[in-house]
Amino acid sequence: MIGKPSRPRWRALLAGSIANTLIRNAGDISVHMISGSDAAETTGSAGPDTPQAAKFRLRPYAFSTVYVACAVGLGMLLDQIQFVQSIAMVFLLAILTSAVTAGFWPAIFACFLSALAFNFFFLPPAYTLTIADPESVVALGFFLVVGVTASNLTSRVQRQAEAARERARTTDDLNLFSRKLAGTATLDDVLWATSFQIASMLKVRVVMLLPEGGTLALKAAYPPDDTLVDADIAAARWAWEHDHPAGRCTDTLPGARRLYQPIRTGRGVVGVVGLDSDRNGPLLRPDQRRLFDALADQASVAFGRIQLVTDANRSKQLPRRANAAPLQRWSPPDDRSQGETAGGRRRTCDPKTFATGPWHRGL
């Protein structure tokens, strides 16, 4: 079962579609495609796995314009020394630079801007958008195709490189967090380290609640916060009792301020962590949700270790059983009737006699 792609069809033709690939290579496996429009209408808000729409930024397009302007200046310099064949390569360099530094759409913008600049400044008749030579029309068309293709490939490589760097940073942070938890000796240290790590890596506010006296009590928060409204308390308690997320961006008590996730160990649910952010829409993206699961798993291992240490210390303090007799050192029997002679003098035992005597045989 897969979701219906939300990208335009021309993007699927250029970059490919996972849905089409799965359907084409499924063989005897049935593939069902569903649309998320009904779910969005029923919930009234974006789901937890819906990515946020990227905001339009003007700066990348301004940089692309600067790159094209530099290409125009360099092209005029080459035109003065009769290197006309290299002018198109200069504009192609500007397009690739835009794709590397600014992204796909600024590179597409630089591609069309370069085509207009190349036509206006260098194709005869100069300083007009009219193209007199039909060969120039073909050349300009191929220039646009090459520019768009190069922009797509370069931006894709750039995204993959950035994703690889992000995964490397995340792996380093997880290893550091694991070493930090291994050095903690108390439950308070584990709570503080976990709340700080989740807040710093996911850019959210964190509260951690543990059971105490039949209810949940706030034990740690980053940044420090000690206020929980009734909706948050109800969502946290529901998540603790049912071992399922509750609160913000869920179907259970969505009016809560925070998203509450249970913390599980081998003994069951040991606590609840609440996440909050000022961002609109979904609280966690799919990659952030996987990162949170990894952090929660490491924290669960630390919780289990602290519980084992606590149980071991409690068992050492238990009193001994009343009927447990202490071990005593064995000593040979002292029989006066056998150890004394008739004259009242004490008889010494010869080692050879002791080795074959009744005491040795008794051992």
C-alpha positions in Angstrom: 0.0 0.0 0.0 1.6 3.3 -1.1 0.5 6.9 -1.1 -0.4 8.9 -4.2 2.5 11.2 -5.3 1.9 14.9 -4.6 4.5 16.2 -7.0 3.6 17.5 -10.4 3.7 15.1 -13.3 6.5 16.8 -15.1 8.7 16.4 -12.0 7.9 12.7 -12.1 8.9 12.5 -15.7 12.2 14.2 -15.0 13.2 12.7 -11.7 11.2 9.5 -11.8 8.5 8.2 -9.5 8.8 5.6 -6.7 5.1 4.7 -7.2 5.5 4.0 -10.9 8.6 1.9 -10.2 6.9 -0.2 -7.6 3.9 -0.8 -9.8 6.1 -1.7 -12.8 8.2 -4.2 -10.8 5.6 -5.6 -8.5 5.0 -8.8 -10.5 2.4 -10.9 -8.7 2.2 -8.6 -5.7 -0.9 -6.4 -5.5 -0.1 -2.7 -5.0 -2.7 -0.3 -3.6 -2.4 3.4 -4.0 -4.3 5.7 -1.6 -4.8 9.4 -1.4 -4.3 11.4 1.7 -6.9 14.0 0.9 -9.7 12.3 2.9 -7.5 11.9 6.0 -6.5 15.6 5.8 -10.1 16.6 5.6 -11.2 14.5 8.6 -8.4 15.5 10.9 -8.4 19.2 9.9 -4.6 19.5 10.3 -1.5 18.0 8.8 -0.5 14.6 9.9 2.7 13.8 11.8 4.4 12.5 8.7 3.4 15.4 6.3 6.5 17.5 5.4 6.2 21.2 5.8 6.1 23.3 2.6 9.3 25.2 2.0 9.1 28.9 2.3 10.0 31.0 -0.7 13.4 32.7 -0.2 14.5 35.6 -2.5 18.3 35.4 -1.6 19.1 32.2 -3.7 17.5 33.8 -6.8 19.5 37.0 -6.2 22.7 35.0 -6.1 21.7 33.3 -9.3 21.2 36.7 -10.9 24.7 37.8 -9.7 26.2 34.6 -11.2 24.6 35.3 -14.6 25.7 38.9 -14.5 29.3 37.8 -13.9 28.9 35.4 -16.8 27.8 38.3 -19.0 30.8 40.4 -18.0 33.2 37.5 -18.6 31.5 36.8 -22.0 32.0 40.3 -23.1 35.7 40.0 -22.2 35.9 36.8 -24.3 34.1 38.5 -27.1 36.7 41.2 -27.3 39.4 38.6 -27.8 37.5 36.6 -30.3 36.6 33.6 -28.1 33.0 33.5 -29.1 32.7 29.7 -28.9 33.4 29.7 -25.2 30.7 32.2 -24.2 28.0 29.5 -23.9 30.3 27.5 -21.6 30.6 30.6 -19.3 26.8 30.7 -18.9 26.7 27.0 -18.3 29.3 27.5 -15.5 26.9 30.1 -13.9 24.1 27.6 -14.0 26.1 24.9 -12.4 27.3 27.3 -9.7 23.6 28.2 -9.0 22.7 24.6 -8.7 25.5 23.8 -6.2 25.0 26.9 -4.0 21.3 27.7 -4.3 19.4 24.6 -5.3 17.3 23.3 -8.2 14.8 26.1 -8.7 17.3 29.0 -8.6 19.4 27.0 -11.1 16.4 26.7 -13.4 15.9 30.5 -13.0 19.6 31.0 -13.9 19.2 28.7 -16.9 16.4 30.8 -18.5 18.0 34.1 -17.5 21.3 32.9 -19.1 19.5 32.0 -22.3 17.9 35.5 -22.5 21.2 37.2 -21.7 23.1 35.1 -24.2 20.5 36.0 -26.9 20.4 39.7 -26.0 24.1 40.4 -25.7 25.8 37.9 -28.0 23.6 36.5 -30.7 23.1 38.7 -33.8 21.4 41.1 -34.0 23.0 42.2 -30.7 21.0 44.0 -27.9 17.7 42.6 -29.1 15.7 39.5 -28.4 15.4 38.7 -32.1 17.3 35.8 -33.5 18.2 36.2 -37.2 20.1 32.9 -37.8 18.0 29.7 -37.6 21.1 27.8 -36.4 21.2 30.2 -33.4 17.7 29.1 -32.5 18.7 25.4 -32.5 21.8 26.2 -30.4 19.8 28.2 -27.9 17.3 25.4 -27.6 20.0 22.8 -26.9 21.6 25.2 -24.4 18.3 25.3 -22.5 18.0 21.5 -22.5 21.6 21.1 -21.3 21.2 23.7 -18.7 18.0 22.2 -17.2 19.5 18.7 -17.2 22.8 19.8 -15.6 20.8 21.8 -13.0 18.8 18.7 -12.1 21.8 16.4 -11.8 23.9 18.9 -9.9 21.1 19.7 -7.4 20.4 16.0 -6.9 24.1 15.3 -6.1 24.1 18.3 -3.8 21.1 17.0 -1.9 22.6 13.6 -1.6 25.8 15.0 -0.2 24.0 17.2 2.3 21.9 14.2 3.4 25.1 12.2 3.9 26.7 15.0 6.0 23.5 15.2 8.0 23.5 11.5 8.7 27.1 11.6 9.7 26.4 14.4 12.2 23.4 12.5 13.6 25.5 9.4 14.0 28.2 11.3 15.9 25.6 12.9 18.2 24.0 9.5 18.9 27.4 8.0 19.8 28.1 10.9 22.1 24.7 10.5 23.7 25.3 6.8 24.2 28.7 7.5 25.9 27.1 10.1 28.1 24.3 7.8 29.2 26.9 5.1 30.0 28.6 7.4 32.5 25.4 8.3 34.4 24.8 6.7 37.7 21.5 8.2 38.9 18.1 8.5 37.5 18.2 12.3 37.6 21.3 12.4 35.4 19.6 10.1 32.8 16.5 12.3 32.8 18.5 15.5 32.4 20.8 14.1 29.7 17.9 12.7 27.7 15.8 15.9 27.8 18.7 18.0 26.8 19.7 15.7 23.9 16.2 15.5 22.5 15.7 19.2 22.7 19.1 20.0 21.1 18.8 17.5 18.2 15.1 18.0 17.4 14.9 21.7 18.2 11.9 21.2 20.5 10.9 21.8 24.1 10.9 18.6 26.2 9.3 17.5 29.5 9.7 14.1 31.1 7.2 12.5 33.5 7.6 9.4 35.6 5.0 7.5 37.7 4.9 8.5 41.4 2.2 7.6 43.8 -0.2 6.2 41.2 0.1 9.3 39.0 2.6 11.0 36.7 5.0 13.6 38.1 7.2 16.1 36.2 10.8 15.1 36.8 12.8 16.9 34.1 12.3 19.6 31.4 14.5 21.4 28.9 14.2 24.4 28.9 13.1 24.3 32.5 9.3 24.3 32.7 7.0 23.2 35.5 3.5 24.1 34.1 1.2 21.4 32.8 -2.4 22.2 32.0 -5.2 19.7 32.4 -5.2 18.7 28.7 -1.5 17.9 28.9 -1.9 15.9 32.1 -4.8 13.9 30.5 -2.8 13.2 27.3 0.3 12.1 29.2 -1.7 9.8 31.5 -3.5 8.3 28.5 -0.1 7.7 26.7 1.3 6.0 29.9 -1.7 3.8 30.5 -2.3 2.7 26.8 1.4 2.6 25.6 0.5 4.8 22.6 1.3 8.4 21.6 -1.3 11.0 22.5 -1.7 14.7 22.4 -0.7 17.1 19.6 -0.8 15.8 16.0 -2.5 12.6 17.1 -6.1 11.2 17.1 -6.2 11.1 20.9 -6.6 14.4 22.8 -5.2 16.5 19.9 -6.0 19.7 21.9 -3.0 19.2 24.2 -0.1 21.5 23.8 2.5 18.7 23.6 2.9 15.4 21.9 3.4 12.7 24.5 5.4 9.5 23.7 5.7 6.5 26.1 9.2 5.3 27.1 9.4 1.5 27.1 11.8 -0.9 28.8 11.7 -4.7 29.2 9.4 -4.2 32.1 6.9 -2.1 30.2 6.2 1.7 30.1 8.4 3.5 32.7 7.6 7.1 31.8 6.3 9.6 29.2 8.2 12.3 27.3 6.4 15.4 26.0 7.5 17.4 22.9 6.5 20.9 22.1 7.4 23.5 19.4 6.2 26.9 18.1 6.3 25.6 14.5 3.0 25.3 12.7 1.9 22.0 11.2 3.5 18.7 12.1 5.7 18.6 15.1 8.1 15.9 13.8 9.1 15.1 10.2 9.6 11.4 9.3 13.3 11.6 9.7 13.0 13.4 13.0 10.6 10.8 14.2 13.1 8.1 13.4 15.8 10.1 15.3 13.5 10.5 18.3 12.9 6.7 18.3 16.6 6.1 18.4 17.1 8.6 21.3 14.2 7.0 23.2 15.6 3.5 22.7 19.0 4.6 24.2 17.2 6.3 27.1 15.2 3.1 27.7 18.3 1.1 28.0 19.7 3.6 30.5 16.4 3.4 32.5 16.6 -0.3 32.6 20.2 -0.2 33.8 19.3 2.2 36.6 16.4 0.0 37.6 18.7 -3.1 37.8 21.2 -1.2 40.0 18.4 0.0 42.2 17.0 -3.5 42.6 20.5 -4.9 43.4 21.1 -2.3 46.1 17.7 -3.0 47.6 18.4 -6.7 47.7 21.7 -6.1 49.6 19.8 -4.3 52.3 17.3 -7.1 53.0 17.9 -8.8 56.5 19.1 -12.4 56.7 16.6 -15.1 57.3 16.1 -15.9 61.0 16.7 -19.7 60.6 19.9 -19.3 58.6 22.7 -20.6 60.9 26.2 -19.2 60.4 28.9 -21.5 59.3 31.3 -22.7 62.1 34.8 -23.9 61.9 35.3 -27.7 62.6 37.4 -28.7 65.5 38.2 -32.2 66.7 36.2 -33.5 69.7 37.7 -33.0 73.1 36.9 -36.2 74.9 38.3 -36.1 78.4 37.9 -39.9 78.8 40.0 -40.6 75.7 42.5 -37.7 76.2 43.6 -38.5 79.7 45.3 -41.5 81.2 44.2 -43.3 84.4 46.8 -41.3 86.3 45.2 -37.9 85.3 48.0 -36.9 83.0 47.0 -35.7 79.5 48.0 -38.0 76.6 49.5 -36.5 73.5 48.5 -37.7 70.1 51.1 -39.0 67.7 50.6 -37.9 64.1 50.8 -41.4 62.8 48.2 -42.5 65.3 46.0 -39.4 64.4 46.1 -40.3 60.7 44.6 -43.7 61.4 42.4 -42.7 64.3 38.7 -42.2 64.5 38.8 -38.4 63.9 40.6 -38.8 60.6 38.3 -41.5 59.5 35.4 -39.3 60.5 36.7 -36.6 58.1 
